Amino acid sequence: MLNKRLTILITTFNEKDRLDLIIKRYSEYAEIILLDNHSEDGTIELARNYGIKVVKRRKKGGLEIGDIISGVEIAGGEWIHLCGCSEVLTDGLLKKIRLLIDANKYDAIAIGRKSYTWGFNTHYVKYGYQQVGCNIEDNFRFINKHKIDWNKSRIHFETPGTIEKNRVKFLTEDDENIIHHFREGNPYLINEKHALYSDMEAKSIFKNNNVKNKNILIKIFFSPLKRFLLDFYQFPTVGGFISAICNAQLVLNIQMTLYILNKFGYEYNIENEKLRKRFESLCQNE
């Protein structure tokens, strides 16, 4: 029996069809824990048949930091990797990760993620490359759980840390040494998920930086435009164009929600609630 010092936290929602293969492939290299979004297709039962631990999310919808913390707290491995069923880690990468962990030289592994949409490689994201002085202060997809800084966690920045550069292993960016991410093929599903994430992200930013932003109206226009141009410049294909539009919309959603929060605070929906109660009372009187 291999010493499984790595725990892979897998986010799931009705993933029974894909989960069986994922468990069989990953269980050789790591302990597996599901962070499940209240699946109804037998995902949870399948996992438990394999002896896999399941953490049910606190509420349906987007993954929250508290859900990740719950998974980390019960993790048997001292290293954490967070992923979804739409991501693929090759056997070669998993073997390399295991050797790096066993070497006891590092606290995190810097690795990128290549995303595919409609059969095209539409964008690439680096994790663990942001240098601040002699440290790397960034999101890490493979990290010693004791080095995670939960105060800096947010959507798409789930396992951040500040680690000395010589304690970070940087992998070369070839097809075996990256995470392969296969996005949903339906633009509507992508936008629907982005709308949920952007609302959570905006509230997180507002909570941690509760200041009036004088330039927010300018950002509503220019931030999505900048995101679109950068993404499309990197992948000037049909798939890249559609993906860039989706990512620009995500940025637009965040900036518009931030504008509402800055203007009305967390009670931005209170006037709607007052009107609703008013009309409900009129209906009762009838």
Residue, then its C-alpha position, 0 to 999 in steps of 0.5 A: m500500500l502506497n503512503k498517500r501523502l496527497t489528498i485530492l478534493i473533487t468538487t462534484f454535482n451529479e457526476k456518477d458517469r465520470l466519477d467511477l473512472i476518476i476514482k480508479r485512476y486517482s486512488e493509486y496516488a492519493e486519498i480522495i474526498l468529494l465536496d459534493n453539491h447535493s448530487e441526486d444521481g447516485t454520485i454520493e452512493l458510488a463514492r461511499n461504495y469505494g470508501i470515499k469520504v463525502v463532504k456535503r456543501r453547506k448549501k446548493g450552488g457555488l463552492e464556498i471556502g468553508d466547504i474546502i476548509s471542511g474537506v481539508e480538516i478531514a484530509g489524511g494527506e498533508w498535501i492538498h489538490l482541489c479539482g473538478c471532474s472536468e479536469v484531467l491529471t495524467d499518470g505521468l503528472l501524478k507520478k511526478i507529484r508523488l516523487l516531489i512530495d516524498a522528496n520533502k524539499y517543497d511546500a507547493i508545486a507551481i503548475g498551470r491549467k489549460s482549458y478546452t472549449w468546443g474542442f479548442n484550447t481556449h485559454y491557459v492559466k498559471y498558478g503559483y507564479q506571482q513573485v513578491g520579494c523572495n516569496i511566491e504569493d499566489n494560488f497553488r493547485f498542489i500545496n502543503k495544507h499547513k501553508i494555505d492562507w485561508n484569509k486570502s481565499r476566494i473564488h478561483f483562488e481557493t488554496p493560496g499561500t505565501i511561500e519562499k521561492n526555493r520551497v516552490k517547485f516550478l514544473t515545465e509547461d508541457d502537456e504532461n505537466i499541466i492540468h487539462h480542463f474540459r469546460e461545458g460545451n454549452p455557452y448558456l451553462i458557462n454563463e449561468k455558472h459565471a453569474l453565480y461565481s461572479d456574485m460570490e466573488a464581488k461580495s468577497i471583494f467588497k467584504n475585504n475591501n469595503v471602500k468607495n471606488k470612484n472609478i467603478l463606472i469606468k471599470i464596468f466598461f474597460s475591465p471586460l474589454k481588457r479581459f476580452l482583448l487579452d484572451f482573444y489575442q492569446f487564442p485568436t480562434v472561433g473557440g477563443f472568441i466565444s471563450a473571451i466573450c464568456n470571460a469578459q461577461l464574468v468580469l462585467n458581472i463582478q464590476m456591476t455587482l461591485y457597483i451595486l454593493n458600493k452604492f447600496g451595501y449588502e441591503y441593496n435588495i431591501e426596497n424590492e422586499k418592501l414592495r413585495k411585502r406591500f403587495e402581498s399584504l394587499c392580496q391578503n386583504e382581498 
